[in-house]
Each structure stands twice: as C-alpha cells, then as structure tokens.
Amino acid sequence: MGDYPSSTLLMCKQSIRKQNQESMIIINNLHAKIDGKSILNGINLTVKPGELHVIMGPNGAGKSTFANVLSGKPGYEITEGSVQYLGKDLLAMSPEVRACEGLFLSFQYPIAIPGVNNMYFLKAAMNAIRKYRGDSELDAMDFLKVIREKLKEVNLDDSFIKRPVNEGFSGGEKKRNEILQMIVLQPTLSILDETDSGLDIDALRTVAEGINNFRNSDRSFILITHYQRMLDYLKPDFIHILLDGKIVKSGDKSLALDLEERGYSWVKDQSSQLPKA
Amino acid sequence: MASFNASRQQSREFLLDNGFPTNKDEGWRFTNIQPIVNQEYDYGFHPPSNPFKKNLLLSDAYQININSGGYNNLDQFSEFTLTSGCTIERLVSSENNSTVKALFSTIVPAHQNAFTALNTALFQDGLIFIVPDNIRLDKPVHFHLENEIANHPTNINFRFLIILGKNSKCTIVLSNEGVGESSFSNFVTEIKLSDNSQLDYHVIQFGGENDHQITNTGISLEDNARVHAQYFSTGGKTIRNDLTVNLSGQGAECDIRGLILGKNNGLIDNHSLINHIAPNCTSNEIFKGVLTDTSHGVFDGLVTVFPNAQLTSANQKNQTLLLSKDATTNSNPRLQINADNVKCSHGSTTGELDMDAVFYLQSRGISEEMAKFMLIQGFALEILDSISNESVKKILQQAIEKYLIDIKRTGS
C-alpha cells in the first residue's frame, strides 16, 4: 500500500520532466518591477519547439518589459516566478550567455553604434557564440561567405555590412538588420519585439519571408505585435493577450482578427469580471 | 627679420617681463603648467646612445629622426633632396636663407605666449622644409622626435618651417615619443600653404609617464589651399597643443581632427583658433576625447569669421567619453561671426558609455567587457576615417588598441 503513492509521485515527476524536455521555454508566474513599479504580474507561458506564439496587448501592458526581462536587460527586478529555458534557469544567466544558449531578441528600437561596422559586429557576435559552443571561430573569408548568402535572404546589398551598426539606417533597414542578425546567429528561440512596426508593405513582406524561411520544427518564436497584418504571412500557432502584466486570454489566429475588429475594450471588460488572483 | 640673436634676446626679455602664465590667465585656466616650469632642465645635446625605437616607424616614408635637438641622419638630407625634389635644411645654419628671413616667427608670432617665446629664445635647432611648386610627393615625410632617457630632465625647443609651393602636395607626420623622465619638449611649427597646395599633416604624441609636450602651430593658407590636420595624443603628464589656422586665401579649406586618449593623471589640452579671413572658405573641426582614471581633457576652440569672409562654411564639434567618475573635461567651443552670409555650427557633448548599446551587443552573445571595448574603439576610430595614408592609419589604430588594452588591464 505504501508503494502506491510513491509510484504516483514518480509518474508525476516523469511526466513533468517529459513536459520540460519537450518545452523550449516555461515561464511560470513571472513578476517584474522597474523603479519600484510592478509591470509583469504573473505571466505563465509555455512554448514548444517549432511553435510561433504571438503576444498582443495595448500600450503599457508590459509587452516590451516581458521581452527585455527574457533577454536579461539590466534595470528590472524579478520579484517572483521562474523561467526554464531548455531545462536551465534562464534568469540566472547573463545576457550574453542567454544569447550563446540560443535566445535572440529583435529590438523594437535597434540601437545605433557609431564607429562599429556591421561586419565587425556580426563577426564578433557569431564567433562569441561559436566559441561558447566549442566550435572553431570563423575567419574573415569564411564569415564573408556566410554573410553574403544571408544578405540576399533579407534583400540587402553587400555594402550594408560596411556601414556602422544601425547608424543612419531607415526604419525598414533597422528591422531588416535585426532579421539579418537572427538568421546569421541561428537562435533556437527568437523574441521579435514589434519587428513589423515602421515597415512599408514590401519591407514587411521581406521581413516576414525572412522569418518564414528560418522557421523549422526546432525553432520557436515569440512575436510581439500590435497588428494583424504580419500574421497573414506568418501563420501563428497561438495568440495571447497581455493586459496589466498578465496573459488574460489565449486563442488561435482568429483571436487576432477579433482584436483587429473590436479593439481591446471587450477583453478588458471580460477580464475585469474575472476574480482577482 | 631681426637676426636670430636679436630675436632670442627679445624673447628672453619678453619672458623675463611676463613670466609664465598661471591658471588666472584666460587660455590657461585649466592647464596647470607648474610641473613643467618648476623643474630644472638640461639644454645640452644628447647624442643617441641607443638605436631608435620602432614603435612609430612608417612602412614607406622619408624618415628624419630628431633626438634631443640633434639629428642622427643628417647625411640623409641630401639623398632626400635628390629623390624628392624638395629641400630640407637645418635652421641654425640658414639664418640668411631668404625664406627664413621672410617667414621666421611670422606665422607663429614669437610672443604669442610664454612657450613660443621660450622656444624663440632657446631653440637648439629646427628644420626648414620646402616643397617646390608642382611637386607632389607620393611618400609621407616623417619627422620623429624621441626623447633620450637621460640622467637629468631635458628641455628640447625645436622649430619647423614648412612651405608648400603652388599646386604641390605632401603628407607630413610629426611624431613625438616621450620616454625621458620629466622631459619637456616645446615645438613651434610654422606652415605656409601656397595657392592650390594640399597638405596632410599629422601630429602624433605618445607621452611617456612623466613627460611634457607643448606644441604651437600656425598654418597659413592661400587661395584654394587645403589642409587636413590630425592630432593624436595619448599618455604623458602634460600635453598642450595650440593651433592657429589662417584661411587667408579665397576658397581655402581646413579639416582639423583630433583624438585624445587620457589616462592616469595626465592632462591633454587642445586650443585652436580658426580664422576665416577670406570669403568662400570652409573649415571643419572635430576633437574627440576618451578619458579614464583621473585624467583631464581640455578643448578650447574659437572660430572667427572676419567681416569680409562671406560664404564661409564652418563646423566645430567636440565629443568626450568619460570612462571613470574622476576623469574631467572642459569644453569650450566658440564662434564669433562678423559676416552675414555664412553657414556655421558648433556643438559639444560629454557622456559616459551608452549602456543600452552595451546591452545590445551583449544580447548578441558578446561579453560585457568586449562590448565596452568595441564601443570605445568605435568612438575613437571614427576620427581616423578620413586618413588616406594606410601606414599612418595603422599606427594610430594600433595605438588605440594598446590604450584600450592598457586601461582594461588596470581595471578602469
């Protein structure tokens, strides 16, 4: 009789472990503050390999904070919760280790770095990651071969890599540069923070194609967006609505269409009727 | 021109009457020269005892080495004259040269300040370098001064008189590598650029731990002459550069760039005066600074547009990156406009490393330390963009890298 509960426990443990192994990232009850102000108030989200999740929500809901906290930007205080990434404690890692472990953030506002050209920057990044993984570093020639191929995929010409990082780039060029970095660095989990904002129709298609070509059954994506338009190209698996630092509603692609039509107010009305956690 | 002896005597009297400036004097408010003037110096010649260091050797240049006021390769002058078509002569033996008679102490007045007076009173020697009309030199001419390590601090007062003839073109590098304990070098450089001539002028200062370097430079430009002047200063106890550019001929252009890399408790001070005297001239000036430890940087630049100088275009910029909270900078960009149809701008920024940019690099897998290294390097390297001579560029790139490795090692 005494065996029975312990074997149940074992089964539970095994099932949890299996679930962990199958999941790319498990975000559990994540709370975060900045300057004493609570922004994230208990986010739960699990992403499996190959999945594309979309986070939508009104301004100030905590979308960018969520992306920043996952990528390790300093200045945030994690007050509760945990994040398991590929079975490891993500929150204990420095930003560069997260990147080396395969996490990538496409910035909403990519930073200009005068005096550092794209080539030098991308080569340094690529080699830092290769070194971390125990691969040999690429020399300038090998790197050039890789980069030339990738430039074509995002419709940028060779002169692009000689320019200083994001310095004097148009909005569209900055976003394409983010996607270029993604396909060069080959992350397993990409967090795309409003990669579609500020793009004209052609650039939107180029960026969406870049992401689509990069998708496969091992790679996952969390896409933050305000608009439905990029989702027409990307075919997301899940849509989540973030409100006041919590995911209040999840659904499939049709949820985005509902939002487009009805705005966030109906979600707010619904969520205000929910019992407070 | 008065004879050398008469000039020396007048300058001696000027110095005795006026003394050295203190920080109560405008122009010297941030420049403490007490460590320089409260020191006894040896004025004798020190023949080189060791071969010259090769840190500053350009791969393909006419190299003239100067050591404590003497030369180690005087015999090379004649060879240089033969191959280049230019002339180079010692100043002390050229008192009766017509160029010297006409120009000595006219571009940099002997009594511009105490240090020009000191130089005029005590110069051990100098060089006259003349590029004749229509001569366009393919290789840079490199004057290199290396302070000999002596038992006693030495003071070197040295002068250059450089004339570029009409339609001529030349790259000149003046480098100073201080190694001597408490040595003090005091240069006066007078440059005349005739119509349509073009000069790339580099001043490279690698200060030793405790040495002092002072330069006073005057560049006078005639019609459509162009100068690209580049100052690079790192290390040292005191580095002070005064530069006056006179755009006297129509259509003349100057592009002045400077980079200072300060560390320990060193002071690096750049003062400049750009005078738009004739119409249609263009000046661009940018000085950048990286300062760490308790180092101190000064930029003081005045651009004056004379009443006659219509259609002037003038830009002036100073940018400083402070890497420690004890490093300080004083920036004073100034414009004085006395003509109405001109385009002028100036500005100054001082800041710390952009931590958002550090995070951006980290988010791509680059370590925090490497990210900072890349950002400082990028900030500094921008100033080298317009250098056309690859050999000069390489030396400066290496010097930036060495500075960055040095400050990383000392943990600042």
Interface residues (C-beta under 8 A of the other chain):
Chain A: S71 G72 K73 P74 S94 P95 E96 R98 A99 C100 F104 L105 F107 P110 I111 A112 I113 P114 G115 V116 Y120 F121 A124 A125 M126 A128 I129 Y132 P164 Q181 L185
Chain B: D354 M355 D356 A357 F359 Y360 L361 Q362 S363 R364 G365 I366 S367 E368 M370 M374 L375 Q377 G378 F379 A380 L381 E382
